[in-house]
Amino acid sequence: MLLLDVYEMLPELKQKCLDYAAIARLLASVRTEMTPVEEWARLYWIIDECERDYEQMVMQFRLERKILFLIYHKMLAVKTTWLDYLANDFSKHAGSVCEETNEKETSALEEETNLWNTIMTNIKKMLVASH
């Protein structure tokens, strides 16, 4: 089940990445401190590569230790970078309109963190189960 759960989450991550790239493109001229579109695109392609590698396991319905180990390290790096980008882009000092907006941004960052924690926990469980 973990194999399929993570496989279903990867397209959602890729879409969110595209959404953040679109936001960065729209706000680039007004908020120059935001993460550039190219950085979001780079994360997108890493996730896409992981999804293709992951798909090999789904097609065979078998956990491959080497593939999982590579995916784990790539996704851990993406998670860290992704959350850093969001913290930077939507930080309180970045010029939110009001306190209510700050609360929504904090809540959104918590949701992203929870999503990433779920994905990484599932990958770790599969990695351990593959031994």
BELTANOR-V874587 format. One record per pair of residues at least 12 apart in sequence whose ideal C-beta (glycine too) atoms are under 7 Angstrom apart, sorted by sequence separation. I is the first residue (numbers start at 0). J is the second residue. D is the distance in whole Angstrom. If there is no record, write none. Layout:
i: [I;I]
j: [J;J]
d: [D;D]
This chain:
i: [23;24;23;52;89;20;23;52;53;52;20;89;19;20;49;86;16;85;49;49;16;17;85;16;45;82;13;16;82;46;45;13;82;12;13;81;42;9;78;42;42;9;78;9;74;75;74;38;6;5;74;34;6;71;70;71;34;2;34;2;33;67;71;67;68;67;2;32;67;30;62;64;62;63;64;62;8;5;5;4;5;1;1;2;1]
j: [35;36;36;66;104;36;39;69;70;70;39;108;39;40;70;108;39;108;73;74;42;43;111;43;73;111;43;46;112;77;77;46;115;46;47;115;77;46;115;80;81;50;119;53;118;119;119;84;53;53;122;84;57;122;122;123;87;56;88;57;88;122;126;125;126;126;62;93;129;93;125;129;128;129;130;129;118;118;121;121;122;121;124;125;125]
d: [6;5;5;5;4;5;6;7;6;6;4;7;5;6;5;7;6;6;5;6;5;6;6;4;6;7;6;6;6;6;5;5;7;5;6;7;5;6;5;6;6;4;6;7;7;7;7;7;6;7;6;4;5;5;6;7;6;6;6;6;5;7;6;6;6;5;7;7;6;7;5;4;6;7;7;4;5;6;5;6;6;5;6;6;5]
